[in-house]
């Protein structure tokens, strides 16, 4: 499955990367900064490029964190929910990618939820199409839930923190209180992620006709097996985070100044993409095994 998903991601990435490369190549040639950029970042060139850019080119921006740039960008989105700051083009691409992910997830979970776990390309895409309407419904529901979390819950939590800390003199205490607020927010998001992961699994494994019923069944399943479900999630999340940190350190250790090191960075980045796909499939695989290994009477599910 990994090669198929990687190939689809690569094709989609090339549809953006090729026009973007053409624009960047034209700009660096016209400004005569190609050689300077090989040696280091040219802020003057980037400033001019950014102000003249339109559409997808407007999303190009420097990162002071090197290989950890994507990690901090994703962390910022996780803690604030501010996706619009990355531009309407990134938002539009994100929506399209979510729809594609909803389609592919049906194929992935369809393979993992099957007792034989036998894979064929036709079976993968057949499952993707068969479960797409369920996963699309779950996607829309998840978007609404995340919107509620960032629109209502997050302001309520930090509004309460502001009220409690308004009379405090210690900046350290205020910092810890805000950290506690972010921990609560992250735990809520993790729980929501778990619910929708298991809802997808229940749709496939139990053949349920109602996607929304599966959300409730997922909540019941998680609370019934709370330690196992949450422990597995944090274990898989820890493995994924470790992969990000390892590749981040590797990318930071390489300073591309020639064609050989540029190719090496590209290879590392593509390997990282494969590792990310593996990590996501690892989530679904691990959760599917955990769910299907529970006795049916323990799941307390009724056919609908």
URWOKA-V102764 format. One line per field, one symbol per residue. ss: DSSP state (h for helix, s for strand, l for the rest). Layout:
ss=???
This chain:
ss=lhhhhhhhhhhhhhhhhhhhhhhhhhhhhhhllhhhhhhlllhhhhhhhhhhllhhhhhllllllhhhhhhhhhhhhhhhlllhhhlhhhhhhhhhhhhhhhhhhhhhhhhhhlllllllhhhhhhhhhhlhhhhhhhhhhhhhhhhhhhhhhhhhhhhhhhhhhlllllhhhhhhhhhhhhhhhhhhhhhhhhhhhhhhhhhhhhllllhhhhhhhhhhhhhhlhhhhhhhhhhhhhhhhhhhhhhhhhhhllllllhhhhhhhhhhhhhhhhhhhhhhhhhhhhhhhhhhlllhhhhlllll
